[in-house]
Amino acid sequence: MFSKTVLALAFLGVLVLVVNGAPQSNDMAAQWAQGAASSGQVGKPQFHVNGGGAGNNGRNWGAHGNIGAGVKAWQSQNGRHSIGVGANVGQSVGRFQGQSWKSRPDYGVGAAYSYRFGGGRRG
């Protein structure tokens, strides 16, 4: 009973953070959470790094990057229900007409519930 209550409160806390965080990072964190809930082992993190950029020359360019992680936090005994959580941070930098700029870091967290229809555990 105690562990279910703690899990429910943690889930609500994550939802509150998701609503108050930054949209892009929250979307990506939710993707990491869903991927972790749908696959992998409980407690084994999955890490993600991505980025990109473009430019014309040294005075006009832009770049961005994101680092995130997701983990399956819980799975039912029959393997049909699972919960994943994820986190992400991203930032952009660039230069336009010789003027440099840098965005504030974009933080996000997410949670996902997965229900597997059919026979439960794979394998």
Secondary structure, 3 states (H helix, E strand, C coil): CHHHHHHHHHHHHHHHHHHHCCHHHHHHHHHHHHHHHHCCCECCCEEEEEEEEEEEECCEEEEEEEEEEEEEEEECCCCCEEEEEEEEEEEEEEEECCEEEECCCEEEEEEEEEECCCCCCCC
